[in-house]
Amino acid sequence: MSKRKSTANSARDDGEEDADYYLKGHYDNVLLVRDNVLKRDIEVTIRGGALFCDYHETQDHHCPHIEFAYSLDEIIKLKKGGKVR
C-alpha cells in the first residue's frame, strides 16, 4: 500500500500509519485514495488519459489527490507508457 504525508517535500513512506493519503485500492480506471484529513475515500479516475479527482471535480495538478496519484508507481508506469499524460 502506498502512503504519503501531504506536505509537498515529503516522499511516500510505506510504513507510516498516520499518512494523510494512501492508496486503498484500484479497479478498472479508478484509484481509491484514502484521505485521512477528510476522513473519507476519494476516487481518482483516468479519463481520456488524464487523472480526474471526483471529490474536487478537477483535473488540476494542484489537487492534493491528483498530486498523490502521480507519485504512485502504478501511475508512473502508465505515464511512461503514454497511457496517462
PyMOL Python script that loads the backbone (N, CA, C, O; Angstrom):
from pymol import cmd

cmd.read_pdbstr("""\
ATOM      1  N   MET A   1       0.823  -1.171   0.000  1.00  0.00           N
ATOM      2  CA  MET A   1       0.000   0.000   0.000  1.00  0.00           C
ATOM      3  C   MET A   1       0.873   1.243   0.000  1.00  0.00           C
ATOM      4  O   MET A   1       1.846   1.303   0.751  1.00  0.00           O
ATOM      5  N   SER A   2       0.560   2.212  -0.802  1.00  0.00           N
ATOM      6  CA  SER A   2       1.345   3.437  -0.877  1.00  0.00           C
ATOM      7  C   SER A   2       0.744   4.476   0.054  1.00  0.00           C
ATOM      8  O   SER A   2      -0.471   4.671   0.086  1.00  0.00           O
ATOM      9  N   LYS A   3       1.607   5.140   0.810  1.00  0.00           N
ATOM     10  CA  LYS A   3       1.152   6.145   1.768  1.00  0.00           C
ATOM     11  C   LYS A   3       2.012   7.378   1.626  1.00  0.00           C
ATOM     12  O   LYS A   3       3.149   7.292   1.161  1.00  0.00           O
ATOM     13  N   ARG A   4       1.477   8.545   2.027  1.00  0.00           N
ATOM     14  CA  ARG A   4       2.244   9.773   1.905  1.00  0.00           C
ATOM     15  C   ARG A   4       1.699  10.850   2.816  1.00  0.00           C
ATOM     16  O   ARG A   4       0.488  10.967   3.002  1.00  0.00           O
ATOM     17  N   LYS A   5       2.587  11.628   3.375  1.00  0.00           N
ATOM     18  CA  LYS A   5       2.202  12.840   4.080  1.00  0.00           C
ATOM     19  C   LYS A   5       1.822  13.883   3.034  1.00  0.00           C
ATOM     20  O   LYS A   5       2.271  13.805   1.890  1.00  0.00           O
ATOM     21  N   SER A   6       1.014  14.838   3.409  1.00  0.00           N
ATOM     22  CA  SER A   6       0.530  15.803   2.431  1.00  0.00           C
ATOM     23  C   SER A   6       1.515  16.923   2.126  1.00  0.00           C
ATOM     24  O   SER A   6       1.313  17.648   1.152  1.00  0.00           O
ATOM     25  N   THR A   7       2.560  17.096   2.907  1.00  0.00           N
ATOM     26  CA  THR A   7       3.491  18.183   2.629  1.00  0.00           C
ATOM     27  C   THR A   7       4.207  17.924   1.319  1.00  0.00           C
ATOM     28  O   THR A   7       4.531  16.780   0.999  1.00  0.00           O
ATOM     29  N   ALA A   8       4.451  18.963   0.573  1.00  0.00           N
ATOM     30  CA  ALA A   8       4.989  18.830  -0.777  1.00  0.00           C
ATOM     31  C   ALA A   8       6.385  18.215  -0.791  1.00  0.00           C
ATOM     32  O   ALA A   8       6.736  17.525  -1.747  1.00  0.00           O
ATOM     33  N   ASN A   9       7.180  18.446   0.233  1.00  0.00           N
ATOM     34  CA  ASN A   9       8.558  17.970   0.232  1.00  0.00           C
ATOM     35  C   ASN A   9       8.729  16.561   0.765  1.00  0.00           C
ATOM     36  O   ASN A   9       9.821  16.000   0.664  1.00  0.00           O
ATOM     37  N   SER A  10       7.694  15.976   1.327  1.00  0.00           N
ATOM     38  CA  SER A  10       7.865  14.637   1.886  1.00  0.00           C
ATOM     39  C   SER A  10       7.558  13.578   0.843  1.00  0.00           C
ATOM     40  O   SER A  10       6.666  13.739   0.010  1.00  0.00           O
ATOM     41  N   ALA A  11       8.304  12.509   0.905  1.00  0.00           N
ATOM     42  CA  ALA A  11       8.101  11.401  -0.031  1.00  0.00           C
ATOM     43  C   ALA A  11       7.159  10.386   0.589  1.00  0.00           C
ATOM     44  O   ALA A  11       6.841  10.451   1.777  1.00  0.00           O
ATOM     45  N   ARG A  12       6.720   9.453  -0.230  1.00  0.00           N
ATOM     46  CA  ARG A  12       5.889   8.362   0.284  1.00  0.00           C
ATOM     47  C   ARG A  12       6.669   7.602   1.334  1.00  0.00           C
ATOM     48  O   ARG A  12       7.883   7.430   1.224  1.00  0.00           O
ATOM     49  N   ASP A  13       5.965   7.154   2.344  1.00  0.00           N
ATOM     50  CA  ASP A  13       6.575   6.321   3.376  1.00  0.00           C
ATOM     51  C   ASP A  13       5.632   5.158   3.608  1.00  0.00           C
ATOM     52  O   ASP A  13       4.619   5.297   4.294  1.00  0.00           O
ATOM     53  N   ASP A  14       5.967   4.000   3.031  1.00  0.00           N
ATOM     54  CA  ASP A  14       5.066   2.862   3.067  1.00  0.00           C
ATOM     55  C   ASP A  14       4.821   2.322   4.472  1.00  0.00           C
ATOM     56  O   ASP A  14       3.877   1.558   4.673  1.00  0.00           O
ATOM     57  N   GLY A  15       5.643   2.696   5.444  1.00  0.00           N
ATOM     58  CA  GLY A  15       5.463   2.171   6.780  1.00  0.00           C
ATOM     59  C   GLY A  15       4.754   3.122   7.722  1.00  0.00           C
ATOM     60  O   GLY A  15       4.577   2.797   8.896  1.00  0.00           O
ATOM     61  N   GLU A  16       4.348   4.267   7.255  1.00  0.00           N
ATOM     62  CA  GLU A  16       3.780   5.281   8.126  1.00  0.00           C
ATOM     63  C   GLU A  16       2.261   5.160   8.194  1.00  0.00           C
ATOM     64  O   GLU A  16       1.568   5.333   7.191  1.00  0.00           O
ATOM     65  N   GLU A  17       1.758   4.862   9.381  1.00  0.00           N
ATOM     66  CA  GLU A  17       0.323   4.621   9.557  1.00  0.00           C
ATOM     67  C   GLU A  17      -0.501   5.896   9.591  1.00  0.00           C
ATOM     68  O   GLU A  17      -1.702   5.856   9.324  1.00  0.00           O
ATOM     69  N   ASP A  18       0.115   7.027   9.912  1.00  0.00           N
ATOM     70  CA  ASP A  18      -0.639   8.273  10.020  1.00  0.00           C
ATOM     71  C   ASP A  18      -0.534   9.137   8.766  1.00  0.00           C
ATOM     72  O   ASP A  18      -0.708  10.354   8.835  1.00  0.00           O
ATOM     73  N   ALA A  19      -0.254   8.521   7.635  1.00  0.00           N
ATOM     74  CA  ALA A  19      -0.140   9.269   6.379  1.00  0.00           C
ATOM     75  C   ALA A  19      -1.457   9.970   6.070  1.00  0.00           C
ATOM     76  O   ALA A  19      -2.535   9.447   6.352  1.00  0.00           O
ATOM     77  N   ASP A  20      -1.355  11.157   5.489  1.00  0.00           N
ATOM     78  CA  ASP A  20      -2.556  11.900   5.122  1.00  0.00           C
ATOM     79  C   ASP A  20      -3.305  11.216   3.981  1.00  0.00           C
ATOM     80  O   ASP A  20      -4.536  11.216   3.949  1.00  0.00           O
ATOM     81  N   TYR A  21      -2.552  10.629   3.041  1.00  0.00           N
ATOM     82  CA  TYR A  21      -3.148   9.941   1.889  1.00  0.00           C
ATOM     83  C   TYR A  21      -2.477   8.595   1.708  1.00  0.00           C
ATOM     84  O   TYR A  21      -1.278   8.448   1.944  1.00  0.00           O
ATOM     85  N   TYR A  22      -3.257   7.618   1.291  1.00  0.00           N
ATOM     86  CA  TYR A  22      -2.667   6.356   0.865  1.00  0.00           C
ATOM     87  C   TYR A  22      -3.586   5.682  -0.137  1.00  0.00           C
ATOM     88  O   TYR A  22      -4.792   5.926  -0.169  1.00  0.00           O
ATOM     89  N   LEU A  23      -2.986   4.829  -0.952  1.00  0.00           N
ATOM     90  CA  LEU A  23      -3.751   4.099  -1.963  1.00  0.00           C
ATOM     91  C   LEU A  23      -4.446   2.942  -1.275  1.00  0.00           C
ATOM     92  O   LEU A  23      -3.804   2.005  -0.801  1.00  0.00           O
ATOM     93  N   LYS A  24      -5.766   3.021  -1.228  1.00  0.00           N
ATOM     94  CA  LYS A  24      -6.568   1.991  -0.569  1.00  0.00           C
ATOM     95  C   LYS A  24      -6.823   0.822  -1.514  1.00  0.00           C
ATOM     96  O   LYS A  24      -6.939  -0.325  -1.082  1.00  0.00           O
ATOM     97  N   GLY A  25      -6.907   1.123  -2.801  1.00  0.00           N
ATOM     98  CA  GLY A  25      -7.130   0.085  -3.796  1.00  0.00           C
ATOM     99  C   GLY A  25      -7.312   0.691  -5.170  1.00  0.00           C
ATOM    100  O   GLY A  25      -7.322   1.911  -5.335  1.00  0.00           O
ATOM    101  N   HIS A  26      -7.458  -0.191  -6.163  1.00  0.00           N
ATOM    102  CA  HIS A  26      -7.713   0.298  -7.524  1.00  0.00           C
ATOM    103  C   HIS A  26      -8.460  -0.780  -8.294  1.00  0.00           C
ATOM    104  O   HIS A  26      -8.313  -1.973  -8.030  1.00  0.00           O
ATOM    105  N   TYR A  27      -9.256  -0.337  -9.243  1.00  0.00           N
ATOM    106  CA  TYR A  27     -10.010  -1.215 -10.118  1.00  0.00           C
ATOM    107  C   TYR A  27     -10.303  -0.468 -11.407  1.00  0.00           C
ATOM    108  O   TYR A  27     -10.478   0.750 -11.409  1.00  0.00           O
ATOM    109  N   ASP A  28     -10.353  -1.212 -12.500  1.00  0.00           N
ATOM    110  CA  ASP A  28     -10.586  -0.615 -13.821  1.00  0.00           C
ATOM    111  C   ASP A  28      -9.734   0.641 -13.992  1.00  0.00           C
ATOM    112  O   ASP A  28      -8.505   0.563 -13.981  1.00  0.00           O
ATOM    113  N   ASN A  29     -10.374   1.790 -14.149  1.00  0.00           N
ATOM    114  CA  ASN A  29      -9.654   3.051 -14.339  1.00  0.00           C
ATOM    115  C   ASN A  29      -9.774   3.960 -13.110  1.00  0.00           C
ATOM    116  O   ASN A  29      -9.696   5.182 -13.230  1.00  0.00           O
ATOM    117  N   VAL A  30      -9.963   3.366 -11.941  1.00  0.00           N
ATOM    118  CA  VAL A  30     -10.196   4.133 -10.714  1.00  0.00           C
ATOM    119  C   VAL A  30      -9.141   3.802  -9.653  1.00  0.00           C
ATOM    120  O   VAL A  30      -8.849   2.636  -9.385  1.00  0.00           O
ATOM    121  N   LEU A  31      -8.580   4.859  -9.060  1.00  0.00           N
ATOM    122  CA  LEU A  31      -7.721   4.718  -7.885  1.00  0.00           C
ATOM    123  C   LEU A  31      -8.532   5.158  -6.678  1.00  0.00           C
ATOM    124  O   LEU A  31      -9.129   6.235  -6.693  1.00  0.00           O
ATOM    125  N   LEU A  32      -8.561   4.351  -5.646  1.00  0.00           N
ATOM    126  CA  LEU A  32      -9.267   4.702  -4.429  1.00  0.00           C
ATOM    127  C   LEU A  32      -8.241   5.194  -3.421  1.00  0.00           C
ATOM    128  O   LEU A  32      -7.466   4.414  -2.866  1.00  0.00           O
ATOM    129  N   VAL A  33      -8.250   6.509  -3.192  1.00  0.00           N
ATOM    130  CA  VAL A  33      -7.282   7.156  -2.311  1.00  0.00           C
ATOM    131  C   VAL A  33      -7.965   7.449  -0.983  1.00  0.00           C
ATOM    132  O   VAL A  33      -9.020   8.083  -0.944  1.00  0.00           O
ATOM    133  N   ARG A  34      -7.361   6.986   0.099  1.00  0.00           N
ATOM    134  CA  ARG A  34      -7.883   7.306   1.432  1.00  0.00           C
ATOM    135  C   ARG A  34      -7.296   8.638   1.863  1.00  0.00           C
ATOM    136  O   ARG A  34      -6.077   8.808   1.899  1.00  0.00           O
ATOM    137  N   ASP A  35      -8.169   9.579   2.188  1.00  0.00           N
ATOM    138  CA  ASP A  35      -7.766  10.896   2.684  1.00  0.00           C
ATOM    139  C   ASP A  35      -8.064  10.915   4.185  1.00  0.00           C
ATOM    140  O   ASP A  35      -9.223  11.022   4.587  1.00  0.00           O
ATOM    141  N   ASN A  36      -7.033  10.811   5.001  1.00  0.00           N
ATOM    142  CA  ASN A  36      -7.223  10.794   6.451  1.00  0.00           C
ATOM    143  C   ASN A  36      -7.514  12.168   7.027  1.00  0.00           C
ATOM    144  O   ASN A  36      -7.969  12.275   8.166  1.00  0.00           O
ATOM    145  N   VAL A  37      -7.260  13.221   6.259  1.00  0.00           N
ATOM    146  CA  VAL A  37      -7.597  14.569   6.701  1.00  0.00           C
ATOM    147  C   VAL A  37      -9.119  14.754   6.605  1.00  0.00           C
ATOM    148  O   VAL A  37      -9.758  15.227   7.545  1.00  0.00           O
ATOM    149  N   LEU A  38      -9.684  14.373   5.451  1.00  0.00           N
ATOM    150  CA  LEU A  38     -11.132  14.468   5.250  1.00  0.00           C
ATOM    151  C   LEU A  38     -11.881  13.286   5.857  1.00  0.00           C
ATOM    152  O   LEU A  38     -13.103  13.318   6.007  1.00  0.00           O
ATOM    153  N   LYS A  39     -11.126  12.242   6.205  1.00  0.00           N
ATOM    154  CA  LYS A  39     -11.690  11.003   6.745  1.00  0.00           C
ATOM    155  C   LYS A  39     -12.698  10.377   5.789  1.00  0.00           C
ATOM    156  O   LYS A  39     -13.809  10.008   6.170  1.00  0.00           O
ATOM    157  N   ARG A  40     -12.265  10.271   4.519  1.00  0.00           N
ATOM    158  CA  ARG A  40     -13.116   9.658   3.504  1.00  0.00           C
ATOM    159  C   ARG A  40     -12.270   9.108   2.366  1.00  0.00           C
ATOM    160  O   ARG A  40     -11.107   9.476   2.198  1.00  0.00           O
ATOM    161  N   ASP A  41     -12.875   8.225   1.595  1.00  0.00           N
ATOM    162  CA  ASP A  41     -12.237   7.661   0.409  1.00  0.00           C
ATOM    163  C   ASP A  41     -12.549   8.554  -0.785  1.00  0.00           C
ATOM    164  O   ASP A  41     -13.685   8.989  -0.972  1.00  0.00           O
ATOM    165  N   ILE A  42     -11.526   8.819  -1.586  1.00  0.00           N
ATOM    166  CA  ILE A  42     -11.650   9.690  -2.757  1.00  0.00           C
ATOM    167  C   ILE A  42     -11.338   8.872  -4.001  1.00  0.00           C
ATOM    168  O   ILE A  42     -10.339   8.154  -4.042  1.00  0.00           O
ATOM    169  N   GLU A  43     -12.188   8.977  -5.011  1.00  0.00           N
ATOM    170  CA  GLU A  43     -11.925   8.307  -6.283  1.00  0.00           C
ATOM    171  C   GLU A  43     -11.193   9.254  -7.224  1.00  0.00           C
ATOM    172  O   GLU A  43     -11.634  10.374  -7.479  1.00  0.00           O
ATOM    173  N   VAL A  44     -10.063   8.772  -7.732  1.00  0.00           N
ATOM    174  CA  VAL A  44      -9.323   9.483  -8.783  1.00  0.00           C
ATOM    175  C   VAL A  44      -9.410   8.586 -10.006  1.00  0.00           C
ATOM    176  O   VAL A  44      -8.919   7.457  -9.990  1.00  0.00           O
ATOM    177  N   THR A  45     -10.031   9.083 -11.061  1.00  0.00           N
ATOM    178  CA  THR A  45     -10.250   8.264 -12.248  1.00  0.00           C
ATOM    179  C   THR A  45      -9.347   8.716 -13.397  1.00  0.00           C
ATOM    180  O   THR A  45      -8.914   9.866 -13.465  1.00  0.00           O
ATOM    181  N   ILE A  46      -9.084   7.774 -14.286  1.00  0.00           N
ATOM    182  CA  ILE A  46      -8.346   8.089 -15.512  1.00  0.00           C
ATOM    183  C   ILE A  46      -9.393   8.309 -16.595  1.00  0.00           C
ATOM    184  O   ILE A  46     -10.132   7.394 -16.957  1.00  0.00           O
ATOM    185  N   ARG A  47      -9.445   9.531 -17.106  1.00  0.00           N
ATOM    186  CA  ARG A  47     -10.421   9.901 -18.147  1.00  0.00           C
ATOM    187  C   ARG A  47      -9.674  10.488 -19.329  1.00  0.00           C
ATOM    188  O   ARG A  47      -9.059  11.548 -19.221  1.00  0.00           O
ATOM    189  N   GLY A  48      -9.729   9.808 -20.441  1.00  0.00           N
ATOM    190  CA  GLY A  48      -9.079  10.313 -21.654  1.00  0.00           C
ATOM    191  C   GLY A  48      -7.591  10.541 -21.474  1.00  0.00           C
ATOM    192  O   GLY A  48      -7.027  11.451 -22.081  1.00  0.00           O
ATOM    193  N   GLY A  49      -6.950   9.734 -20.654  1.00  0.00           N
ATOM    194  CA  GLY A  49      -5.520   9.856 -20.441  1.00  0.00           C
ATOM    195  C   GLY A  49      -5.118  10.827 -19.350  1.00  0.00           C
ATOM    196  O   GLY A  49      -3.928  10.990 -19.082  1.00  0.00           O
ATOM    197  N   ALA A  50      -6.086  11.478 -18.712  1.00  0.00           N
ATOM    198  CA  ALA A  50      -5.789  12.425 -17.637  1.00  0.00           C
ATOM    199  C   ALA A  50      -6.406  11.932 -16.332  1.00  0.00           C
ATOM    200  O   ALA A  50      -7.390  11.193 -16.341  1.00  0.00           O
ATOM    201  N   LEU A  51      -5.821  12.345 -15.217  1.00  0.00           N
ATOM    202  CA  LEU A  51      -6.382  11.999 -13.917  1.00  0.00           C
ATOM    203  C   LEU A  51      -7.436  13.025 -13.532  1.00  0.00           C
ATOM    204  O   LEU A  51      -7.258  14.222 -13.757  1.00  0.00           O
ATOM    205  N   PHE A  52      -8.536  12.554 -12.950  1.00  0.00           N
ATOM    206  CA  PHE A  52      -9.643  13.417 -12.547  1.00  0.00           C
ATOM    207  C   PHE A  52     -10.024  13.088 -11.113  1.00  0.00           C
ATOM    208  O   PHE A  52     -10.299  11.931 -10.795  1.00  0.00           O
ATOM    209  N   CYS A  53     -10.044  14.092 -10.244  1.00  0.00           N
ATOM    210  CA  CYS A  53     -10.446  13.922  -8.854  1.00  0.00           C
ATOM    211  C   CYS A  53     -11.949  14.123  -8.751  1.00  0.00           C
ATOM    212  O   CYS A  53     -12.460  15.209  -9.026  1.00  0.00           O
ATOM    213  N   ASP A  54     -12.655  13.072  -8.352  1.00  0.00           N
ATOM    214  CA  ASP A  54     -14.110  13.168  -8.232  1.00  0.00           C
ATOM    215  C   ASP A  54     -14.535  14.071  -7.074  1.00  0.00           C
ATOM    216  O   ASP A  54     -15.601  14.684  -7.127  1.00  0.00           O
ATOM    217  N   TYR A  55     -13.718  14.155  -6.038  1.00  0.00           N
ATOM    218  CA  TYR A  55     -14.072  14.986  -4.877  1.00  0.00           C
ATOM    219  C   TYR A  55     -13.996  16.469  -5.225  1.00  0.00           C
ATOM    220  O   TYR A  55     -14.928  17.224  -4.948  1.00  0.00           O
ATOM    221  N   HIS A  56     -12.895  16.881  -5.829  1.00  0.00           N
ATOM    222  CA  HIS A  56     -12.708  18.289  -6.180  1.00  0.00           C
ATOM    223  C   HIS A  56     -13.240  18.625  -7.573  1.00  0.00           C
ATOM    224  O   HIS A  56     -13.247  19.788  -7.976  1.00  0.00           O
ATOM    225  N   GLU A  57     -13.683  17.609  -8.301  1.00  0.00           N
ATOM    226  CA  GLU A  57     -14.211  17.778  -9.654  1.00  0.00           C
ATOM    227  C   GLU A  57     -13.233  18.566 -10.532  1.00  0.00           C
ATOM    228  O   GLU A  57     -13.590  19.580 -11.132  1.00  0.00           O
ATOM    229  N   THR A  58     -11.985  18.070 -10.592  1.00  0.00           N
ATOM    230  CA  THR A  58     -10.958  18.778 -11.329  1.00  0.00           C
ATOM    231  C   THR A  58      -9.914  17.814 -11.889  1.00  0.00           C
ATOM    232  O   THR A  58      -9.781  16.677 -11.437  1.00  0.00           O
ATOM    233  N   GLN A  59      -9.185  18.302 -12.881  1.00  0.00           N
ATOM    234  CA  GLN A  59      -8.011  17.612 -13.412  1.00  0.00           C
ATOM    235  C   GLN A  59      -6.750  18.386 -13.037  1.00  0.00           C
ATOM    236  O   GLN A  59      -5.659  18.073 -13.514  1.00  0.00           O
ATOM    237  N   ASP A  60      -6.900  19.376 -12.201  1.00  0.00           N
ATOM    238  CA  ASP A  60      -5.809  20.270 -11.820  1.00  0.00           C
ATOM    239  C   ASP A  60      -4.721  19.515 -11.062  1.00  0.00           C
ATOM    240  O   ASP A  60      -5.004  18.778 -10.118  1.00  0.00           O
ATOM    241  N   HIS A  61      -3.475  19.709 -11.487  1.00  0.00           N
ATOM    242  CA  HIS A  61      -2.334  19.049 -10.844  1.00  0.00           C
ATOM    243  C   HIS A  61      -2.077  19.596  -9.442  1.00  0.00           C
ATOM    244  O   HIS A  61      -1.269  19.032  -8.705  1.00  0.00           O
ATOM    245  N   HIS A  62      -2.744  20.677  -9.063  1.00  0.00           N
ATOM    246  CA  HIS A  62      -2.585  21.225  -7.720  1.00  0.00           C
ATOM    247  C   HIS A  62      -3.522  20.542  -6.726  1.00  0.00           C
ATOM    248  O   HIS A  62      -3.410  20.773  -5.522  1.00  0.00           O
ATOM    249  N   CYS A  63      -4.424  19.723  -7.198  1.00  0.00           N
ATOM    250  CA  CYS A  63      -5.309  18.948  -6.315  1.00  0.00           C
ATOM    251  C   CYS A  63      -4.426  17.947  -5.556  1.00  0.00           C
ATOM    252  O   CYS A  63      -3.652  17.221  -6.179  1.00  0.00           O
ATOM    253  N   PRO A  64      -4.530  17.898  -4.232  1.00  0.00           N
ATOM    254  CA  PRO A  64      -3.655  17.000  -3.469  1.00  0.00           C
ATOM    255  C   PRO A  64      -3.861  15.526  -3.799  1.00  0.00           C
ATOM    256  O   PRO A  64      -2.922  14.737  -3.695  1.00  0.00           O
ATOM    257  N   HIS A  65      -5.067  15.141  -4.192  1.00  0.00           N
ATOM    258  CA  HIS A  65      -5.336  13.742  -4.523  1.00  0.00           C
ATOM    259  C   HIS A  65      -4.688  13.357  -5.853  1.00  0.00           C
ATOM    260  O   HIS A  65      -4.156  12.256  -5.998  1.00  0.00           O
ATOM    261  N   ILE A  66      -4.738  14.273  -6.822  1.00  0.00           N
ATOM    262  CA  ILE A  66      -4.084  14.027  -8.110  1.00  0.00           C
ATOM    263  C   ILE A  66      -2.570  14.070  -7.935  1.00  0.00           C
ATOM    264  O   ILE A  66      -1.853  13.247  -8.502  1.00  0.00           O
ATOM    265  N   GLU A  67      -2.087  15.027  -7.152  1.00  0.00           N
ATOM    266  CA  GLU A  67      -0.647  15.107  -6.871  1.00  0.00           C
ATOM    267  C   GLU A  67      -0.166  13.798  -6.238  1.00  0.00           C
ATOM    268  O   GLU A  67       0.887  13.279  -6.611  1.00  0.00           O
ATOM    269  N   PHE A  68      -0.924  13.271  -5.294  1.00  0.00           N
ATOM    270  CA  PHE A  68      -0.572  11.998  -4.668  1.00  0.00           C
ATOM    271  C   PHE A  68      -0.593  10.868  -5.692  1.00  0.00           C
ATOM    272  O   PHE A  68       0.320  10.043  -5.727  1.00  0.00           O
ATOM    273  N   ALA A  69      -1.628  10.828  -6.523  1.00  0.00           N
ATOM    274  CA  ALA A  69      -1.758   9.752  -7.514  1.00  0.00           C
ATOM    275  C   ALA A  69      -0.563   9.738  -8.470  1.00  0.00           C
ATOM    276  O   ALA A  69      -0.074   8.667  -8.830  1.00  0.00           O
ATOM    277  N   TYR A  70      -0.090  10.916  -8.882  1.00  0.00           N
ATOM    278  CA  TYR A  70       1.059  10.974  -9.784  1.00  0.00           C
ATOM    279  C   TYR A  70       2.343  10.462  -9.129  1.00  0.00           C
ATOM    280  O   TYR A  70       3.308  10.164  -9.832  1.00  0.00           O
ATOM    281  N   SER A  71       2.375  10.354  -7.808  1.00  0.00           N
ATOM    282  CA  SER A  71       3.558   9.838  -7.124  1.00  0.00           C
ATOM    283  C   SER A  71       3.551   8.312  -7.027  1.00  0.00           C
ATOM    284  O   SER A  71       4.542   7.712  -6.611  1.00  0.00           O
ATOM    285  N   LEU A  72       2.445   7.690  -7.408  1.00  0.00           N
ATOM    286  CA  LEU A  72       2.318   6.230  -7.294  1.00  0.00           C
ATOM    287  C   LEU A  72       3.044   5.515  -8.435  1.00  0.00           C
ATOM    288  O   LEU A  72       3.013   5.961  -9.582  1.00  0.00           O
ATOM    289  N   ASP A  73       3.690   4.411  -8.102  1.00  0.00           N
ATOM    290  CA  ASP A  73       4.414   3.634  -9.104  1.00  0.00           C
ATOM    291  C   ASP A  73       3.508   3.212 -10.259  1.00  0.00           C
ATOM    292  O   ASP A  73       3.941   3.198 -11.411  1.00  0.00           O
ATOM    293  N   GLU A  74       2.262   2.869  -9.960  1.00  0.00           N
ATOM    294  CA  GLU A  74       1.322   2.421 -10.993  1.00  0.00           C
ATOM    295  C   GLU A  74       1.097   3.513 -12.033  1.00  0.00           C
ATOM    296  O   GLU A  74       1.073   3.233 -13.232  1.00  0.00           O
ATOM    297  N   ILE A  75       0.933   4.751 -11.582  1.00  0.00           N
ATOM    298  CA  ILE A  75       0.685   5.873 -12.497  1.00  0.00           C
ATOM    299  C   ILE A  75       1.970   6.258 -13.221  1.00  0.00           C
ATOM    300  O   ILE A  75       1.931   6.620 -14.397  1.00  0.00           O
ATOM    301  N   ILE A  76       3.101   6.186 -12.537  1.00  0.00           N
ATOM    302  CA  ILE A  76       4.378   6.492 -13.184  1.00  0.00           C
ATOM    303  C   ILE A  76       4.603   5.543 -14.363  1.00  0.00           C
ATOM    304  O   ILE A  76       5.056   5.970 -15.425  1.00  0.00           O
ATOM    305  N   LYS A  77       4.290   4.268 -14.180  1.00  0.00           N
ATOM    306  CA  LYS A  77       4.439   3.291 -15.272  1.00  0.00           C
ATOM    307  C   LYS A  77       3.492   3.613 -16.425  1.00  0.00           C
ATOM    308  O   LYS A  77       3.886   3.544 -17.589  1.00  0.00           O
ATOM    309  N   LEU A  78       2.246   3.964 -16.109  1.00  0.00           N
ATOM    310  CA  LEU A  78       1.285   4.307 -17.159  1.00  0.00           C
ATOM    311  C   LEU A  78       1.721   5.576 -17.896  1.00  0.00           C
ATOM    312  O   LEU A  78       1.545   5.686 -19.110  1.00  0.00           O
ATOM    313  N   LYS A  79       2.287   6.524 -17.160  1.00  0.00           N
ATOM    314  CA  LYS A  79       2.743   7.767 -17.782  1.00  0.00           C
ATOM    315  C   LYS A  79       3.901   7.496 -18.742  1.00  0.00           C
ATOM    316  O   LYS A  79       3.941   8.044 -19.843  1.00  0.00           O
ATOM    317  N   LYS A  80       4.840   6.649 -18.320  1.00  0.00           N
ATOM    318  CA  LYS A  80       5.954   6.301 -19.190  1.00  0.00           C
ATOM    319  C   LYS A  80       5.480   5.564 -20.435  1.00  0.00           C
ATOM    320  O   LYS A  80       6.078   5.697 -21.502  1.00  0.00           O
ATOM    321  N   GLY A  81       4.417   4.793 -20.305  1.00  0.00           N
ATOM    322  CA  GLY A  81       3.870   4.054 -21.436  1.00  0.00           C
ATOM    323  C   GLY A  81       2.953   4.877 -22.313  1.00  0.00           C
ATOM    324  O   GLY A  81       2.434   4.376 -23.311  1.00  0.00           O
ATOM    325  N   GLY A  82       2.743   6.160 -21.948  1.00  0.00           N
ATOM    326  CA  GLY A  82       1.926   7.042 -22.748  1.00  0.00           C
ATOM    327  C   GLY A  82       0.421   6.892 -22.542  1.00  0.00           C
ATOM    328  O   GLY A  82      -0.366   7.461 -23.298  1.00  0.00           O
ATOM    329  N   LYS A  83       0.019   6.140 -21.539  1.00  0.00           N
ATOM    330  CA  LYS A  83      -1.410   5.942 -21.275  1.00  0.00           C
ATOM    331  C   LYS A  83      -2.011   7.017 -20.388  1.00  0.00           C
ATOM    332  O   LYS A  83      -3.228   7.196 -20.346  1.00  0.00           O
ATOM    333  N   VAL A  84      -1.147   7.732 -19.680  1.00  0.00           N
ATOM    334  CA  VAL A  84      -1.572   8.859 -18.834  1.00  0.00           C
ATOM    335  C   VAL A  84      -0.656  10.016 -19.148  1.00  0.00           C
ATOM    336  O   VAL A  84       0.553   9.850 -19.304  1.00  0.00           O
ATOM    337  N   ARG A  85      -1.256  11.204 -19.241  1.00  0.00           N
ATOM    338  CA  ARG A  85      -0.425  12.388 -19.520  1.00  0.00           C
ATOM    339  C   ARG A  85      -0.314  13.253 -18.295  1.00  0.00           C
ATOM    340  O   ARG A  85       0.344  14.292 -18.332  1.00  0.00           O
TER     341      ARG A  85
END
""", "prot")
cmd.dss("prot")
cmd.show_as("cartoon", "prot")
cmd.util.cbc("prot")
cmd.orient("prot")
